């Protein structure tokens, strides 16, 4: 019983180590959704951007797997999110759109 409680405590600690990354990812998903609703993104663009968000989520889960997110893992997640952010901007502001 004690071991299970300790495992739960460490698991919840790892989940709380990346609140900024979680918030940023939620914001990026909302931007993708809004781009689709506005017609700024084609189906293919939206799917590709959503796949990038899934890769970031997998990277975050991998970083949290051992119960601790190291500084290098934080940097890697941050860079992945920066790349995704730039790509969302590029795709939403290119001349392609779904409504034309």
VMD Tcl script that draws the C-alpha trace (Angstrom):
set ca {
  {0.00 0.00 0.00}
  {2.81 2.38 0.90}
  {4.55 1.69 -2.40}
  {1.39 2.51 -4.33}
  {0.99 5.81 -2.47}
  {4.61 6.74 -3.18}
  {4.18 5.88 -6.87}
  {1.07 8.03 -7.08}
  {2.87 10.92 -5.38}
  {5.80 10.77 -7.80}
  {3.47 10.41 -10.76}
  {1.51 13.50 -9.84}
  {4.74 15.40 -9.22}
  {5.96 14.62 -12.74}
  {2.67 15.78 -14.25}
  {2.98 19.18 -12.58}
  {6.51 19.84 -13.83}
  {5.50 21.37 -17.16}
  {2.56 23.71 -16.55}
  {3.81 26.30 -19.04}
  {4.28 23.70 -21.75}
  {0.77 22.36 -21.12}
  {-0.72 25.85 -21.29}
  {1.20 26.71 -24.45}
  {0.17 23.50 -26.13}
  {-3.47 24.15 -25.27}
  {-3.14 27.64 -26.81}
  {-1.56 26.21 -29.96}
  {-4.34 23.64 -30.35}
  {-6.87 26.47 -30.05}
  {-5.06 28.44 -32.76}
  {-5.16 25.43 -35.08}
  {-8.87 24.94 -34.39}
  {-9.55 28.64 -34.99}
  {-7.58 28.51 -38.25}
  {-9.73 25.64 -39.42}
  {-12.96 27.40 -38.45}
  {-11.89 30.64 -40.16}
  {-10.84 28.80 -43.29}
  {-7.21 29.90 -42.94}
  {-6.09 26.26 -42.88}
  {-6.76 23.54 -45.38}
  {-7.59 20.04 -44.18}
  {-4.05 18.85 -44.91}
  {-2.45 21.80 -43.10}
  {-4.66 21.34 -40.04}
  {-3.90 17.61 -39.95}
  {-0.16 18.22 -40.22}
  {-0.23 20.82 -37.44}
  {-2.31 18.51 -35.22}
  {0.23 15.73 -35.81}
  {2.99 18.07 -34.66}
  {1.02 18.74 -31.48}
  {0.75 14.99 -30.87}
  {4.52 14.66 -31.28}
  {5.05 17.39 -28.71}
  {2.67 15.63 -26.34}
  {4.55 12.35 -26.80}
  {7.83 14.14 -26.11}
  {6.35 15.60 -22.95}
  {5.12 12.18 -21.80}
  {8.54 10.72 -22.52}
  {10.21 13.48 -20.49}
  {7.86 12.87 -17.56}
  {8.19 9.06 -17.70}
  {11.00 8.86 -15.17}
  {9.27 11.21 -12.74}
  {11.54 14.19 -13.39}
  {11.82 16.64 -16.27}
  {15.46 17.62 -16.71}
  {16.57 21.04 -17.96}
  {17.64 19.51 -21.29}
  {14.20 17.92 -21.70}
  {12.58 21.30 -20.98}
  {14.76 22.95 -23.62}
  {13.85 20.24 -26.14}
  {10.11 20.66 -25.43}
  {10.43 24.44 -25.69}
  {12.16 24.18 -29.07}
  {9.55 21.76 -30.36}
  {6.84 24.21 -29.33}
  {8.67 27.13 -30.92}
  {8.89 25.27 -34.22}
  {5.22 24.36 -34.05}
  {4.31 27.95 -33.21}
  {6.17 29.29 -36.25}
  {4.60 26.66 -38.49}
  {1.09 27.49 -37.24}
  {1.72 31.15 -38.02}
  {3.11 30.37 -41.49}
  {0.24 28.08 -42.43}
  {-2.45 30.44 -41.18}
  {-0.95 33.39 -43.07}
  {-0.08 31.77 -46.37}
  {-2.24 32.40 -49.41}
  {-3.91 28.99 -49.25}
  {-7.24 28.77 -47.54}
  {-10.11 26.36 -47.44}
  {-12.82 28.81 -48.40}
  {-11.48 29.88 -51.83}
}
mol new
graphics top color blue
foreach p $ca { graphics top sphere $p radius 0.5 }
foreach p [lrange $ca 0 end-1] q [lrange $ca 1 end] { graphics top cylinder $p $q radius 0.2 }
display resetview
